């Protein structure tokens, strides 16, 4: 599955804006993403499995509020860093 | 003693003093010439990162650890083995136990471990958590004796309580004679002591006021802003507290109020506490207005450092070179420090992005840098 990586996380992906990862749920996709790019997950998911403040996930354009959504048939996950400059 | 003597020798050999300046927008370094008259600013590293603390390892003279996060991204630790030329991120940054319900918002305080354990570091977090690394900062585990202590929440309050930037565990102090003997400070919570390497803790706050609580002299719940242990007289502790300045000479258990001898017009409220590297009786504080709504700026807009050379019995105002009026400086608890030189150099950074330095133990001051972001911490490397 294609995962779109926002600018603040591209140090982990050798500056790639889009990478591939696999998973049946958003949670397992992020686990796979962390195997491929160690350290990335903890910057966006806290130690209790909660999405960090100002981080958003969109699965084929629909926002996921937690890591549970199944990714059956989904083509793209977008990670967004929102509203935390300044 | 060994650490201090080595550092003093470094300066005597002409090694240049370096300041590590952690700010809300990144990390800078300033390096002095051998006279400490001229300084060169370099950086930034981690531009845009909130860097709460950057500390040099006195055990090897080349390792730096930096605690960072960004507005978006969670907290992590960066390590440099070459005094900041290259950095590597921790493989496992400080994080609470899964299932505990707690999450580290940021690592606030970094402390090298004892001299005999060259790979050991400690970290204090917001909310209050204590972590330890035994591999030079690459992986961190919680110190369960504190983090899982059944009284922790009672001591500290809820994770959403605490100071405006979040409740904090800070001032991790290790007795150089016995690495199992430790102190920590918490805002809020107070000062706590462990005699067994962090497996068990007890409050150590007798004599310290907490006038913001219903019981003004409680056993815990205090707000020590910064606690220091004197490196050559480890039984001597000082603290700048939300409610004054205190000194404790172990094995005594009761802190002495040494802020009472400050001028009433200035008060005894501030964040940092700095100790002289060789003289246990010499200390510096940076008073800030603690009246009414706690503006935390230089009283009356007239900044001054205050020094005591007799363990807090009396204080001298040190303001030569600092602005005389309309200067509303705020200096955070980690943003003031001293080097090992002779005479000692004293330095502080302000929330308005200035770095001030004195090469004569505070007698005269000079602005070394301006226009930096909000300074969170200044440490000597």
Interface residues (C-beta under 8 A of the other chain):
Chain A: X8 X9 X38 X39 X42 X43 X44 X45 X46 X47 X48 X49 X50 X52 X54 X55 X81 X82 X84 X85 X86
Chain B: X70 X71 X72 X73 X74 X76 X89 X90 X91 X93 X95 X96 X97 X98 X99 X100 X101 X102 X103 X104
